[in-house]
Amino acid sequence: MKCFLTIIVLCIGVITSYAQNIDSIVTAEKNYRTEDTVKLNMQLYLSQSYASKKPDSGLIYAAKAISLATALNNMDKLGDAYRFRAYCYYDKTDFLAAVTNMQQTINCYKKGNIIWKVAYAHLSIADDYRKLSLFPQAIDNILQSIAYFEKIKFKYGTAFAVENLGLIYMSTGEYDKALVQFIRTKQIDESTDDKNNQARIPADYLNIGDAYMHLKQNDSAIYYNKKSFDLMVAAGQYEYITSPLFNLAFINQDEGKNLQALAYFEKAKDITRQKGDIRGVAISIANTANLYINFNDKDLKALKLSNLQQYSNAIDLYLKAINLYQESSSFYNQILDHYSLSDLYLKIPDSLLSPLHLTEDSRKKFVLDNIEAGLKKAKELNLLDLQQEGYQRLSYVHEQQKDYYNALQDYTKFIDVRDSISNAETRKKITQREMQYEFDKKESQYLFQQQLDSSKLQQQQLLNKQQQQELQLANQQKDLQKLDILKTQAELSNEQLRRRENEKQLTIANQNQQLQQSKLSLQQSEIKAGKVQRDIFIASCIALLAIAFFIFRNFYNQKKANRKLIVLNKQVSDEKQKSDELLLNILPEETAAELKQNGYSEARKFDKVTVLFTDIVNFTGISEHLSPQELVAELNYCFKAFDEISTKNNLEKIKTIGDAYLAVCGLPVADDEHALNTVRAAIGIRNFMQEYKAMRQKENKLFFELRLGINSGVVVAGIVGIKKYAYDIWGDTVNMAARMEEYSEPGKINISQKTYDLVKDHFRCTHRGKIEAKHKGEIDMYFVEE
């Protein structure tokens, strides 16, 4: 992908005056409204410059360049714009988008008849396909690249492309095809006097020798590896000079020529020791130890070694190699040597146990200890293949010792790990097939998406319309909730009215009944007055009881309805509280309040803020030795502490970018002590990381180290996007804070001149002098000590 990042940007005279930093060019780009060609070159330069550091910013300038190059009908510049956009997507690991944009690049270069750029673009696409494990597509693009290079008779490019084709065949196990390409590469490089092609010839011989070795054609393999070594010595190319030596040693060992193999391993050891290559020394020693085990009587006689010395030397060499692998963090090789050492103890003849100060029990212990040491490290690094081998070895040893219970347990674990590996391979194949399907399906979608870039206004209108629709939908949902509540309340009210009406009718009926009974009682004779009075009394009691019953039932139903209404109101209140809490977890309180009230939030300028950047040193290297679960757990542990320290010191966390952490003080609410609070937070984070480092070292585990950078000034802050809201900050102040972090040192807090002027009376700082910063020129930097 990085095949030709160094293409010269046109109009050097104009750009040179702004070359000290990218931000000054951003300002200049806005001033050139009529000079379209100059403006286009500036946009291309900015897109390329931002690709590796800030790919999102690079995409913005690439879109501008695409629009302007399209208007100018400049196919060369349009191809460059799509190419730089592909670089941005590549650095975002979106290889599918990188491929799509690079295909657009090729189309533009073809229209402009710029053949050499077409050839390199095909190599870039091949690299993208290789990242996606789509080897047939990678090979097809390399073949197209070769054809274009040959068309323009550019031999260096042709040789480079042909070599890449051979390396892909090596990775797929097609060694005969790889050999053909490597021989072709050598012929191309030797056919020209160009110094670049000539410098490649030692590596050409090494590639050919490697292919012959895999094909078991040892005579040819020996010739080409020796030739490669001699050419590397003559040219002073010492970086890969041990590779042909190791190949020669393995070939001789394979043919039973152990003494010749030993000579090559010793020579490789001397060279790596002179270079200070600890891992290379360890590999040489480990291979020598393995060679000692395979010495026959003729070899021992030639070296004047006894069987006792043979095994004693082999044990010592393996122990030295294990320690050197630990020192160089080459844990995979260290595990293999633990297993090899266990094999060596098993091979020791019983007659040599006593001279080696061993007993049968101590030998068994050394065998098990080495297997378990290797298995433990394999578990720590989640290396399933070495776990499988370790459990299989343990089961075998326990079976030989007639410890059948542990043999069964270990063999069960061996089967479990083997099945996990098998399942993982199956999932990998399924994933690759799904990736191929998704790639074919999405490739056309990306091509269509590129056509929309020239109409930014239309996109913005669509986004605004979508935002309005989402707000309308939210309002409609609120209205529906309110209607449901009102409907419930109305139904309760109607029920109460019906009950009251029934009570009135019952009362009237009772009263009529009482009147009728009174009339009857008046018509009866005086002699029956007592009976009538008794009947009236009984009827009155019955009426009173009926009235009391209906009054009680009405009270009970009213109370039940009120409880239901209270529950509904509480549910609505709880849901509102959850949504408010979620919004406050994403956005600052003032911004969230503005968004809820108006449906949108405007970006604002803040004149007095301080920005804090942190970044983990050698994060990629450390992550290679940690499982995904361990890596995420360690990052979460650190970033959780950073959040607590930031909150304590009145900082607003903006975001995390992979292993980087960004926070700011002085917004959205102004803070007169923004610089002091930020430095206090940085000191707190630094102290936390020092304690964290000590804890991890005590546990003999890998640890993170941090660079911190701080700058003060003016920023613009606001919400980005309309979905999954993100609160972000922009401006030169942010860029300068990033530079402070970039030029800091592990465990150090690096601040700018602006921040130093604000905190110098409160903290002891050390002036580092003027330091050349990328795109910023020489700037003053300070380390905060206390």
Secondary structure, 3 states (H helix, E strand, C coil): CCCCCCCCCCCHHHHHCCCCCHHHHHHHHHHCCCCHHHHHHHHHHHHHHHCCCCHHHHHHHHHHHHHHHHHHCCHHHHHHHHHHHHHHHHHCCCHHHHHHHHHHHHHHHHHCCCHHHHHHHHHHHHHHHHHCCCHHHHHHHHHHHHHHHHHCCCHHHHHHHHHHHHHHHHHCCCHHHHHHHHHHHHHHHHCCCCHHHHHHHHHHHHHHHHHHHHCCCHHHHHHHHHHHHHHHHHHCCCCCCHHHHHHHHHHHHHCCCHHHHHHHHHHHHHHHHHHCCHHHHHHHHHHHHHHHHCCCHHHHHHHCCCHHHHHHHHHHHHHHHHHHHHHCCCHHHHHHHHHHHHHHHHHCCHHHCCCCCCCHHHHHHHHHHHHHHHHHHHHHCCCHHHHHHHHHHHHHHHHHCCCHHHHHHHHHHHHHHHHHHHHHHHHHHHHHHHHHHHHHHHHHHHHHHHCCCCCHHHHHHHHHHHHHHHHHHHHHHHHHHHHHHHHHHHHHHHHHHHHHHHHHHHHHHHHHHHHHHHHHHHHCCHHHHHHHHHHHHHHHHHHHHHHHHHHHHHHHHHHHHHHHHHHHHHHHHHHHHHHHHHHHHHCCHHHHHHHHHHCCCCCEEEEEEEEEEEEECCHHHHHCCCCHHHHHHHHHHHHHHHHHHHHHCCCEEEEEECCEEEEEECCCCCCCCHHHHHHHHHHHHHHHHHHHHHHHHHCCCCCCCEEEEEEEEEEEEEEECCCCCEEEEECHHHHHHHHHHHCCCCCCEEEEHHHHHHHCCCCCEEEEEEEEECCCEEEEEEEECC
